[in-house]
Amino acid sequence: MALPDPRNHRTPQHPIEPIFWRRWSPRAMSGEPVSRAELMSLFEAARWAPSTYNEQEWRFLYATREGAHWKTFFDLLLPANQAWCARAAVLIVVASQRVFSRNNKPNPVHTFDAGAAFENLCLQGSAMGLVVHGMAGFDNDKARASLHVPDEFKVEAMIAVGMPGDPADLPPELRERDLPTDRKPVSEIAVEGSFWK
Ligand SMILES: Cc1cc2nc3c(=O)[nH]c(=O)nc-3n(C[C@H](O)[C@H](O)[C@H](O)COP(=O)(O)O)c2cc1C
C-alpha cells in the first residue's frame, strides 16, 4: 500500500504552488537507504534559506542507518518516535548558533532562521519523493552531551528522513494518524493591522 495522497486530504483556499500542500510528515518508511547524493540535496536546499545578516546559523548533524553514529542518534528519540523511526534511513539533529559570528552578540532570530532552513529541507525532500519528518520528541540535553554541541548553539529539533514505506507496517495507533492534515483558514492566522484574539 502506498502513502496517502495529499490531494485527497488538502484543498488550498488560495492559489499556491503545489510543493507547499504536497509536503506532509508521513511516518511510514521502508527502511531502504537514502543515497548520499539525495541527502546532500536536502542540505543544499537548506543552505539557500534566508537568514538575518545572511548568518546561516543552522547546523545539521546526521547519522545514516548503516553508519557508525546511528545508535547514538536513535537513542536520543523518545520511544513514541523510535517506534516509527526504526525504518528511517537518516536521522538529523538541527542546531543553531545563538550569537552572531561577527560580534558574539545575541541573535534574537536564530531559531526562526533554523526553521526556514528546516522547511527548505522538507520541501526538497518532498519534491524528491522522500519522507521528511520533523521531531521535538527527543532528549535535548542528551543530544547536546552525546554530540558535543557547544553552549553557544541551541539544539532545535530532529528530523527523520527515509524512503516511503507501507503504512500497514506501522503500529495500529500510528497507522490511523498517518494522514495529511488540514490547516486553519487564512483568516485565523493573518489580519490587517493590530493583533486580535
Ligand atoms: C518542530 C517540529 C516538531 C515535531 N515533533 C514531532 C514528533 O516528535 N513526533 C512526530 O511524530 N511528529 C512531530 N512533528 C510533526 C508534526 O506533528 C506535523 O508537522 C504537523 O502535525 C503538521 O503535519 P504535516 O507536517 O504532515 O503537514 C513535528 C513537527 C515539527 C515542525
The ligand as an SDF file (V2000), in Angstrom:
LIG
                    3D

 31 33  0  0  0  0  0  0  0  0999 V2000
    9.4970   21.1770   15.2060 C   0  0  0  0  0  0  0  0  0  0  0  0
    8.5730   20.0140   14.9630 C   0  0  0  0  0  0  0  0  0  0  0  0
    8.4900   19.0060   15.9110 C   0  0  0  0  0  0  0  0  0  0  0  0
    7.7000   17.8730   15.6740 C   0  0  0  0  0  0  0  0  0  0  0  0
    7.7460   16.8190   16.5570 N   0  0  0  0  0  0  0  0  0  0  0  0
    7.1820   15.6440   16.2100 C   0  0  0  0  0  0  0  0  0  0  0  0
    7.4320   14.4720   16.9750 C   0  0  0  0  0  0  0  0  0  0  0  0
    8.1820   14.4760   17.9550 O   0  0  0  0  0  0  0  0  0  0  0  0
    6.8270   13.3230   16.5830 N   0  0  0  0  0  0  0  0  0  0  0  0
    6.0150   13.2510   15.4910 C   0  0  0  0  0  0  0  0  0  0  0  0
    5.5290   12.1710   15.1750 O   0  0  0  0  0  0  0  0  0  0  0  0
    5.7720   14.3590   14.7290 N   0  0  0  0  0  0  0  0  0  0  0  0
    6.3490   15.5460   15.0490 C   0  0  0  0  0  0  0  0  0  0  0  0
    6.1700   16.6520   14.2570 N   0  0  0  0  0  0  0  0  0  0  0  0
    5.3040   16.5870   13.0710 C   0  0  0  0  0  0  0  0  0  0  0  0
    4.0780   17.4810   13.2450 C   0  0  0  0  0  0  0  0  0  0  0  0
    3.1610   16.8300   14.0920 O   0  0  0  0  0  0  0  0  0  0  0  0
    3.4910   17.8050   11.8590 C   0  0  0  0  0  0  0  0  0  0  0  0
    4.4120   18.5710   11.1240 O   0  0  0  0  0  0  0  0  0  0  0  0
    2.1830   18.5610   11.9760 C   0  0  0  0  0  0  0  0  0  0  0  0
    1.1780   17.7630   12.5530 O   0  0  0  0  0  0  0  0  0  0  0  0
    1.6940   19.0610   10.6240 C   0  0  0  0  0  0  0  0  0  0  0  0
    1.5340   17.9770    9.7440 O   0  0  0  0  0  0  0  0  0  0  0  0
    2.3140   17.8570    8.3550 P   0  0  0  0  0  0  0  0  0  0  0  0
    3.7840   18.1000    8.6090 O   0  0  0  0  0  0  0  0  0  0  0  0
    2.0310   16.4530    7.8840 O   0  0  0  0  0  0  0  0  0  0  0  0
    1.7550   18.8940    7.4220 O   0  0  0  0  0  0  0  0  0  0  0  0
    6.9230   17.7950   14.4900 C   0  0  0  0  0  0  0  0  0  0  0  0
    6.9920   18.8410   13.5610 C   0  0  0  0  0  0  0  0  0  0  0  0
    7.7960   19.9410   13.7920 C   0  0  0  0  0  0  0  0  0  0  0  0
    7.8740   21.0300   12.7400 C   0  0  0  0  0  0  0  0  0  0  0  0
  1  2  1  0
  2  3  1  0
  2 30  2  0
  3  4  2  0
  4  5  1  0
  4 28  1  0
  5  6  2  0
  6  7  1  0
  6 13  1  0
  7  8  2  0
  7  9  1  0
  9 10  1  0
 10 11  2  0
 10 12  1  0
 12 13  2  0
 13 14  1  0
 14 15  1  0
 14 28  1  0
 15 16  1  0
 16 17  1  0
 16 18  1  0
 18 19  1  0
 18 20  1  0
 20 21  1  0
 20 22  1  0
 22 23  1  0
 23 24  1  0
 24 25  2  0
 24 26  1  0
 24 27  1  0
 28 29  2  0
 29 30  1  0
 30 31  1  0
M  END
$$$$
